[in-house]
Structure formats: structure tokens, C-alpha cells
Amino acid sequence: MSYLKMLLIVLVLYLCPVFQCQTEDTELSEDVDFEEYTISDKDSNAAPLRIPRQVKTLPTKETKPHIQELSVQTTIISRYAFTAVSCSMLNRHSAAAQGVFQFHIPTAAYISNFTMIVGGRVFPSQVKAKEKKMKKEGGENNGKKNKTTAEQSEGEMEVFRMEVTIPGRNRAVFLLTYEELLQRRLGRYEHVTSVRPMQLVSRLSVGVTIVEHSHITYLEVLPLRNGKTPSSNGNGKADGKVGPPVSTVVKQNETFCKISFTPNIAQQVKIATNGMLGEFVVRYDVEREIGIGEIQVLDGHFVHYFAPKDLPVVAKNVVFVIDTSASMVGTKIRQTKEALFTILRELRPNDHFNFVTFSNRIRVWQPGKLVPVTPNNIRDAKKFIYMISPTGGTDINGGIQTGSALLSDYLSSKEESHHNSVSLIIFLTDGRPTVGVVQSPVIIGNTKAAVQEKFCLFTIGMGDDVDYRLLERMSLENCGTMRRIPEDADANVMLKGFYDEIGTPLLSDIRVEYSEDAVEYITQNLFTNYFNGSELVVAGKLTNRSSDSLHIQVTASNSERSIVLEKDVSIHEQEQETERRLAEAEVGPNANGYVERLWGYLSVKDGLKERLRSQTSAERENYTQHAKNLSLAYNFLTPLTQMIVEKPEVLPDGTLAETQKEAEATEAPPHVESSNQLSEDDNSLTPQSLHRNQLPKPISAVSKATGGVKKAAKKSVTLSKTSADGDPHFVVEVPHSKLTVCFNINGEPGHILRLVTDHRQSGVTVNGALIGAPAPAGSHKEQRTYFSTITIVADKPHRSYIEVTPQKVILDDRHRMILPTSSSISIETTNLGVVITANTNLTVTIQGTIQFVILFHHYKNPAPFQRDHLGFYIANSKGLSKDTHGLLGQFLYEDIGLTQLLGNVSMAGKNSTQETLGKNTTLTSYPALKVKDRTVTVIKKSRRIYSGKQSVDCWFAKNNAAKLIDGQYDDYVVSHLFDTGDWANGTNTH
């Protein structure tokens, strides 16, 4: 009996720490739903199972902050993908802890925004031009974007990483957005979402929404992809059949698709207990238009997708140049051989080929020629490949020179018979040059001289020891591309896949041209080759909006002849069609800018490529500046820009410090005790997203934060009648004569109008961008125009600006913030005061006196002629100088008089009066305005302002306000939204 008692005591003592740890953990995480008793929907016969807390080490407590929620939402609009990541991290302990937000993004993507909310305080990021010597500023750190390791992806992902100290008992929210244009490969678009939070997540959701103009002909959700294995056990199927990951739901119609992946804790554990679930991969394709391709027009920009089908395959001449140095020994050379064996089987009868191997010495399989594809040649080539034995160093220059000479001599001798063939070198290496010429600039120059634009060079780098910059320069300068193969990836599969992409040429020497007077700033429009399953994309800006037709011409060569495709497309019809399809898909208003952002994305890519290709320092500087300016304009984190992120400072007692820098930026109100405590309603944070009909919310928790950003107090704002609203209709209160004057401006969509300019005196400039819409049925107008974006630039005492759309407000006053118009927010900075009344209006106060109000006009079910737009009102002009000009600004200090003019009966309008002089003489008088030395005939009209809530009687000037305004309409059109140049005809003097 005593033995049993002793055994029982030992068991109790042994198990007690475990019970104690579980109790403590439960107390600490009472607000976290671990879904401990949930089971897979597909495992309907399984009994509920409590998931052990194996992520914790017993009996010590976990100190790492817990990720409560991770949401990754992507909206793909015609191949252009917007992704918004929201990560909510909880420090459940009383002491401050280091939180690490890490996310893998595609290498081709550009980050467009990053914001942190720590302890209820907002810490925005700012994209600036990269300095030649990186300087660390006090209290600021750069978001790190590094190459990922091979085992984490398949070579086309990078890591964004941010470390931050989270105060005790507090949350940190990380909001990241990035954009990319999906490339078509092997007849498919592929979108990859990394799901690697490095721990199990209570609420995990991945969403992909696809909106296409053409019918979606193919859609597949792959099993989770992790490392070098093509799929994991994420399909949740016991029989091992391939399928989408467990919890995946797909809803689809002809042109729209919504995919969601929401694994609970139990389902995550089945995939990976460490939270490294892998990559969520969606592949799809769309129906192709026969002929010229697909054109989309929106907001003064266009994009052209060209992917012809059913063309005969062009014969190719290919030389494989393969690294056989000692570092290739083992798995690398084995997988390379396997891939080459497969490629040999797929060469076509009209193709010609050869092999060159290089290490210390260069070997050519068939010296002095390229051989045709015959059974005997294929057999002999396999023997040659089989006998390859890695040894020695790496003579990259020698290999390229030998392969280039081989192909060049062949083309010279066979010029007539292979006029329409495509020639290329496929070059593979796993290291850096160690033998012969080792200087990269010399190798690049020698390669260009050897190729002489006669063929294209495609480079492949295997492993981690490759000079990828050298390979990229070699391929870019010689009309090819470069591909990475990570160290532990399946090189056989990736080599075969890369060859499949370029192994079936359909066209060569493709030139895409548009009406010279209709477009400007077009992206790359000359392409050496078009391969089966790929796509050529060209974007540009429309200049001549009065022309409704855009002429497109595509010239190219195929296996038989030169071909020419031509078509005239209606710009107006294409824009209507683009807008209609977006409206049908209920993508949301922010989708309106996708064509312009796609153009900006491609333009930056082109600038970076040309920068690498440039031969002189002047050329390089020109392309560098061009790409840098575009990167800053679209807030892209590129190789030429850096992201500055201010980090919170945590005091020894675990609370956030009230730093001077923060006070200057946001003028924080007195400290509120609850601002550093957990609140019950802070659990759900919606990321910036174009998801369906929801408005983007990049800082949806801002309205709850108290550290300098607070809920706007409901207070009335006195509006003047001086405004530009609606179509746009201009109303002006003339203070001296107490007259109200009105006029219309029938502008062109895409034009940017100068509304107010006082740049030299007060430093204030206001510009507005026009968006077009079809006119209502029966209207005398051809189209309507509205303000889609308004920018207010304040240059004194320092430069700051506000950029406003119906969906968001971008505020940049030393710190950049992106705020949704759907939340009521109040912000005070050193230069600006901003108050957003949710979905209603924005009030901007400059230097304490100048005040503008911008109205948000949203439509739930818009008619074809309606667009979400903005209205601009001058609430208080005190502080603007007498030199102020612009369509509205010129009237602030103007003295306009009303008079009656005499004329004949034919000139009389409805406001005219008749006076009889004598027996037979009748004179007609009509109203007119005296402006400076000009006389402007007017008629009486009634206008509705303040969103139609008030009517105002005014004297209306016809014909685009001819004679009423100084100069002409064109004088008020500026080059870009941040243009602060002087009024074209000098200052406005009175």
C-alpha cells in the first residue's frame, strides 16, 4: 500500500508542472480562439480531437508574440494583381517582446505600402529615393527585402521582414500591399501566395479574386507547394489524390472567380505543425481574341494584350552551352543530364542543334556545324551527354564565345534557307567565372560583340554561388531572359519547364505600333520572339482624347512569311466596355486605376532593364532617373528606392515613448490610459484590398488609435458657394459685387486642371484630374467629365501634400499615411489639419486659415453616365494672396460688375428686356458681366450644390467660360497632379 502511495505522489509531482503550464496558458490566451475541437469538413467520420499545444515548450512559457490573425487578399484585374496582407500579432505577456513580421513576396512584385499600428498608434512608411550611401536616421529603419533561401520557395520569392518591439499586453498590426503583373507561361497565368507564418494561426485566410474581360477557360488550385517538392499533404485526402488544399472554396462564373483558403488550427497541424504551410498556387487562363489581341482603356491609359494562337511553329537553331566544372558534380549534373535527355526527345524535325561544354577546357560535340534532328543524331547526342564528367574551373567567357561563334557561322552559311528560323543559345552555369576572363564587364562586352544581335541568349543559374547580375546583364543585352534554379530545387523539372517556355517559337521580330498622335510613353513595343503559351503586353498613355479611334498595327515574321495585322478600335467603346465589365464584377471603385498602375509598373520594369543595357554613364543616369521618378510617383519599392519606417520606442515600463519626432508628425493629444491597453474590438482588421465591393481599408484601425490619429469630432463646416463639382460645374461667389457667377468646363478625360495656384506667395496649389463617362441619353453633350483625383500641395513652411480620391486620402507631411474615406479620422500635423467625415467629406486646413472642403460622391448602383467623383469647395480663402490664380482662384479678389447691353431682337435671350423708344423703335437689352476689360454675355440659371442639398441662382457664362476666365481652357491644363508651375500668362494682377 505504501508503495502505491509513493508511486501516486511521484506521478502527481511529475505531472503538476504540466497542469500548471496549461492553466497559465489558458488564462493568457482567453481572447484567442484556438478552435481546439474543430475537425476537417472532409473528415466527417472522424471524432473530435483536442489538438495538443505542441507549439509550446513545457514547462517554460512561450514569450514570442502570437499571430492572432493573418489575412492575405489578392484581387487580379486583367492579369494585374493587387495583394493586401494584414497580420495581427498579440504580446500576451506583461513585458515588452520582439515581434517579427516576415512575408514572402514574388520577386517580380513591387511593394506599394507598409504601415504598422503598435499600441494603438500608427507608424506609416515612406518610399524615398535611395541614397548612394545609406544613412540610418534616428528612430527610423528600413523594411528589409531580401532574397529568400532555396528551401523556402522555387527561386522567385523574396522576403520582406520587419522587427518591432511590442509593449506588454498589446497588439501590433502589420499592413503590407504589393502589386505585380502576372506573366503567361506555358499557356497559364500563375499566382502564388506564400503561407508561412512560422506558427499556427488562430484565424488564417487567403483569398484570390480574379476579374477578367475574357472568359476564364481554365482554372486550377494546386496542392500546397513547399520547397523542392511539387506538393504537400495539404489536400487533406487520405487516398493521396491531387487536389486543392483542404478548406479551399471556389466560386466561379464566366469572367469572375473567387477562391478562399481558410484552414483552422486542426487543418493547419495536418499540413505542418510549424506554420510553414507552403505556397498557395492558383493557375488560370482566358479565352484569346483572334487577330490583334485584347485592348482595355481606362482613365487616359490603355493596355494591349497580344497572344495569337493557331500559328505554325517556327524552326529553331539552338546551341546548349553547359557548365561541366567540378562544382556541378553530383545532383546538379545528374538533373541537368535528365533534363537534356527529355529536351532532346522534344526537338522538332526542322530544328538544328549542338552542344558545348565548358570547364577549364571547351568541348564541342559536333565542331563547326549545327546538326538536324534525326534518330542517329539524337542517339549520338545522348551518348555525348551521358559521358559528361564534371571537373576543373569555370570559363564562362570561353563557353559563350565558342557557342556564339558556332551559331553565328552556321547562320552565315545557311542565311537563305533559314531566313524565318529562330536562333538561340541556352547557357547554364552553377558558379562564377574562375578561369580565363573573370571580369564581369569584359565578359558582358565580349558576349555582346559575339552575339551581334543575330540571335538571343537565355541564361540559367543553378544554386547559390552564381553571379546572377552577370547572367541577367548577359541575357538582357542579347534579347533573352534569365532564370534562377535554387540550390535544393528539382533542376530537372525547372530546366524542362524553362525550355518548354522558349522551345516553341511562333513569331519573330514583332513590332507593335499605334497612332502617333494618339499615344505617348508606351512601354516596350519591339519583341525579338513570341513563344507559344506566352503573352506580349504593351501599355501607354492616350494623348489625343478628341480622337475616338486608335489604329493598331502588328508586324512580325513566322515560319512562312511576314505578317501584318491591323485594326482601328474605338477608344470610347473600349473604355465603356472596360468600365462595364468592372462594374458587373463589383470589383469596387479603386479598380478604376488599374490600367494606369499597370502602365507605371511596366514602365519602371522597362527603365530598370534599359538601365542595365545602357552603354554610357549619361544613358544610365537618364534611365535611372526615369525609373526612380516613376517608382516615387506610384510609391513602388524598387532597386532605386528605399522604404523608411519609423519604429516605436518602448520604455522600460513597457509603454510607448512619446518621442519628439512623433509629436512633430502627429501632434498627439494628451496620453489616454486606455490607449496602451488591449481593447475588445481591436481583433479584426481589414487589409487594404480591392476585394469585391468593399472599400480599401489600409489603416482600418486608425479611427480607434489615439496616438495622434483620432476619430473626427462631428462638427459643421461652413461651405462657401465657390466650388467645382459635378460635371464639372463651377460656381463663384464674387465678394466685392456680391454676385454669383457660374460656368461649365467641358474638359477631356485624363486632363489635369489647375483650380487654385498661389505657389509663390502662400505656397498652395490645387489640381484636379478628370475622368470620363458617357453622356445620358438625349443629352447635347458627347460625354461627361468628373474630378477623380484632387491634389493639394502646400510648399510652406515645408513641402507637404494631400492626394484625394473617392476611396482614399494620401497625406504626406514628412510622414506618409494612406487613410480610407470610409472612416471618420482627424489628423493634425505641423503644416496641415485634416478631418475626414466618413463617406461624406474631407476638410483640409493649411497654415491655420486657408480651408478647402472636398466632397465624396459615391453611387451604390451607378447609371452608365455616373462615376464616383469629388467636389471641391473653397471654405476660407484668407491666407491666399491677391496673386492667386486658377480656374477658381482668379476670382477670389476679382471685382466683377453686372450691366445691361443693348442689341437687336436676335441677340435677346430669356433674360432680355424690351424697351420702346418712340413709335417704331424697339431695343432689346440683355445682361452681361464686366470682367477687367472684357464683357461677357450671361443668362440666369439655377445650380444645385452641396450634393444637391441647396440651390443657388447664378449668372451663367457659356462656351467654356470664354472671356470670363483669363486666357483659354488649354492654359489651365497642367502636366501632372503635382505641377506647381506659375499661371501660363504670368501672375494674376488686379
Order of alpha helices (4+ residues) and beta strands (2+ residues): alpha-beta-beta-beta-beta-beta-beta-beta-beta-beta-beta-beta-beta-beta-beta-beta-alpha-beta-beta-beta-beta-alpha-beta-beta-beta-alpha-alpha-beta-alpha-beta-alpha-beta-alpha-beta-beta-beta-beta-beta-beta-alpha-alpha-alpha-beta-alpha-beta-beta-beta-beta-beta-beta-beta-beta-beta-beta-beta-beta-beta-beta-beta-beta-beta-beta-beta-beta-beta
